[in-house]
Amino acid sequence: MNSEFPEPSEELKRVAEEISSLRRDLQATSASLGRIEKRLKAAFPNYPTKKKTPKREKLAPASDKTPEELNRIFDSIVTATQEGGDSGFERSVTEIDEAILLAVAIEVGAGSASSLTIPKAKKGIRKRVQESMQLRFQNKKSTEP
């Protein structure tokens, strides 16, 4: 075998050792930092304590629409897409307020309020529109004699 490249088992051992070394270094650094902070607090009793920064929570979209209204908006997006294709979809979603677009995406199950952005909402709504169009086509096909 070519000696330029290490065997996978050798590479695995090397990486595991490197990770262990880094873990030890981080633990030593953390312990040292803790000792320094204790000395600082002892020397300066009025030293302000470190405040934990709260994680930013994304708020649920502020929409005053009912679930029925959001479903009607979704149905209008489906209709626009059926009539105009991709340009119909883009036109219909750009006409909708961003907060309402996020609420529609959540209503149709295209994402959760904590992780949804406008691009993700549009992508999720597009997938749901495609699914809806496919289901309507299949239902129409199965009801025809």
N, C-alpha and C positions, 0 to 999 in steps of 0.2 A: 504494500500500500504506500501511497505517496506520503513522505515524512513531513511535508509542508503543513499539512492540516492535522490537528490532534484527533485522536479517536473520540467518538462521542462520550464515552465513559470518562475519559481524561478531562474533556472540556467540562463535563458536568461536575466533576470533583473540583476543578479550578474555580468555576462559578460559585459553587456552594461555599468554598473557602473564602472567596471574595465577599460574599454576602455576610458570612459570619464575622469577618473582620470589620466590615462596615457597621454591623449591628453592635459589636463591642465598642467601636469608636463612638457611636451615637450615645450608647449608654454612659460611657465615661464622660462625654461632653455634657450630657444632661445632668449627671451627678455633680460635675464641676460647676455648672451654671446654678444649680440649686444651692450649693455651698456659698457661692458668691452672693446670691440674693439674700441668704440668711445673714451673712456678715454685713451687708449693706443695710438691712433692716435693723440689725443690732447697733450699728454705728449711727444711723439716722432714723430714729423712731418715727419721725413725721413723714418719712418717705412714703409716697402714695403706693398703694398696692396695685399690682397689675390687674387691669380690668379685662375680663374676657370679652372679646368682641362677639356679639351675637350674630349668628348666621342670618343672612338676608333671607327673609321668607317672601316668596312671590305670592302676591295676593290673588285671590280668585278674581276673574274678570268681573268688573262692575257692569252688569247688564240687568236692566229692569224687565227683560223679556221673559215670558212664561215658557215652559218647555214646548207647549203647543206652537207658540209663535216661532221659536227657534227651529222646530221641525218644519214649519211652513217655509221659513227662510231656506233651510236645507233643500226642501223640495223645489224651490224656485231655482236654486243653484243646479240641481239635477236637470230641470227642464231647460235651463239656459245652456247647459253642456250638451244635452241631446240635440238642441237646435243649432248651436254654434260651435260645437267641438271644444278644443282647447281654448280658443279665443273667447268663446262664450263663457267658459268657466272663469278665465282670468278677468273678464269684464265684470262678471257678477260678483266675484269676491273682492275686487277693488272698489266696488260701489258700497260695500258693507263696512260699517265702522269697525275698527280693530277689536274693541271690547266685545262687540256682538259676534264677530268672527271667532274669537276665542271661546265664547259661550256656546256657539254652534258646534265647534269642534269637540268641546267637552260633552255636549248633549248627545252627539252621535257616536261618542266613544272613541274619538280620535286622539285622546291624550288626557292628561290630568292637569289640574290648575297649577300644581307646583312646578311642573317642568315644561309647560307649553309656551312656545314663542310663536310669533306670527308665521314665519316660514314653516315651522313644524305643523301649525294649525292648518295652513293651506295644503300641505302635503297630505296630512291625515284626512282632511275633508275630500281631497281629490280621490284618495283611495276609497273612501266611503261612497262617493258619487259613482265611481266605476263599479263597485259592488252592487249598488242600487240599480244602476242601468242594466247590469248583467242579470240580476234577479228579475227585473221587469221584463226583460227580453225572454227569459226562460219561462216565466209565468204566462206571457202572451203566447209563446210557442206551444205550451202544454194545453192551453184552453182552446186553441184553434182546432176545428174538426179535421 
